[in-house]
Amino acid sequence: MTSNHIETQAIRTQIERTEFLEHSNPLYLTSSFVFEDAEDMRASFAEEKRRNIYSRFTNPNTSEFVSKICKMEGAEDGYAFATGMSAVFSTFAALLNSDDHIVSSRSIFGSTNSLFTKFLPKWNIETSYFKVNEVDHIESLIQPNTKVLYAESPTNPAVDILDLDFLGQIAKKHNLIFIVDNCFATPYLQQPIQFGADLVIHSATKLIDGQGRVLGGVTVGRADLIREIYLFSRNTGPALSPFNAWILSKSLETLVVRVERHCENAVKVAEFLETHPQVQLVKYPFLPSHPQYEIAKKQMKLGGNVVSFEIKGGVDAGRNFLNSIKLCSLSANLGDTRTIVTHPASTTHSKLSVEDRLETSITDGLIRVSVGLENVEDIIADLHQALTNER
């Protein structure tokens, strides 16, 4: 029996059972796999049959994890990576050649921005950027050598929303590979392939794991593009470990219930922050005050677990707020069971110039809250006392 329900897919997708008929897929902690005879070995390396050869290529645990993500995202195929950034880098390295060009949203993860500005230019791969409120200018950035249109939605850390359907139409019109980082939304809240994305990338370290335990990444999408990514990754070695894949596959089984609670808490936190006198701006996709509220409602089931807000007083106020936090964690991670607060201007995005930060909606007083699974009254109480100390 098959199901189109995402929570059933996450729980009931299992690659194989051994002769022991285990209920849950076991760990396959092996670096390599044996062959029945010389012909089996030859045919396997010639890829005349699809089977496990070496865990840098495939492993039953990574295959199960990828299969679940593919079903949840509506993708044809995928490949799992050691980290989210290895997924980002390997995807671009596999698909781009020297002198290719990327058009990207300005509001992207800091390490992805560094990849585009510091490392890809070594291979004569340049990037042009558009702001989230200037999507009408995207087509003016497209050049004859443009190959990829790239975006995050919701964005990190300001939780802006990009119209994925609009971007998908532009990509199709100009024959571009449309790649979406779907980390903040997860496959449960948003499926970019429905809106025209060719590839979807996740840092599985975040909400997919959900408990701050392991690193991981995954890219899923069109089979022909994944084939290129697989061949690149098979030879360069950024593969996800079987143990981490096993953890992440089990984590997907609780993704829906966890994310629903994250979102329930996040809405209440956002509504509280909107009423606080020390807060001058709150951004959460499912708040009616969010500038892209209608787009968020169109393409997301719920608003996610990240709330951003601006404290009056700039950088010093942001640092003082963090120093006053008692319950929540100070960390650069997100998507954990534990609520995490971050001041991007002095931490994750501190290496950007003030001008570049402002272009990505990162003001000096911006705080990013990854709302966890604690009792929401306790989360709000901690934020309130820390904000009160700002007076």
HELIX and SHEET records of a PDB file:
HELIX    1   1 ILE A    6  ARG A   12  1                                   7    
HELIX    2   2 ALA A   38  PHE A   45  1                                   8    
HELIX    3   3 PRO A   60  GLU A   73  1                                  14    
HELIX    4   4 GLY A   84  LEU A   95  1                                  12    
HELIX    5   5 GLY A  110  SER A  114  1                                   5    
HELIX    6   6 LEU A  115  PHE A  119  3                                   5    
HELIX    7   7 LEU A  120  TRP A  123  5                                   4    
HELIX    8   8 VAL A  135  HIS A  137  5                                   3    
HELIX    9   9 ILE A  138  LEU A  141  1                                   4    
HELIX   10  10 LEU A  164  LYS A  173  1                                  10    
HELIX   11  11 THR A  186  LEU A  189  1                                   4    
HELIX   12  12 PRO A  192  PHE A  195  5                                   4    
HELIX   13  13 ALA A  223  THR A  236  1                                  14    
HELIX   14  14 PRO A  242  LEU A  252  1                                  11    
HELIX   15  15 LEU A  255  GLU A  274  1                                  20    
HELIX   16  16 TYR A  293  GLN A  299  1                                   7    
HELIX   17  17 GLY A  314  SER A  324  1                                  11    
HELIX   18  18 PRO A  344  SER A  346  5                                   3    
HELIX   19  19 VAL A  354  GLU A  359  1                                   6    
HELIX   20  20 VAL A  376  THR A  388  1                                  13    
SHEET    1   A 7 ASP A  77  PHE A  81  0                                        
SHEET    2   A 7 GLY A 217  GLY A 221 -1                                        
SHEET    3   A 7 LEU A 199  SER A 203 -1                                        
SHEET    4   A 7 ILE A 177  ASP A 181  1                                        
SHEET    5   A 7 THR A 146  GLU A 152  1                                        
SHEET    6   A 7 HIS A 101  SER A 105  1                                        
SHEET    7   A 7 GLU A 126  PHE A 130  1                                        
SHEET    1   B 5 VAL A 279  LYS A 283  0                                        
SHEET    2   B 5 VAL A 306  ILE A 311 -1                                        
SHEET    3   B 5 LEU A 366  SER A 370 -1                                        
SHEET    4   B 5 ILE A 340  THR A 342 -1                                        
SHEET    5   B 5 SER A 329  LEU A 330  1                                        
END                                                                             
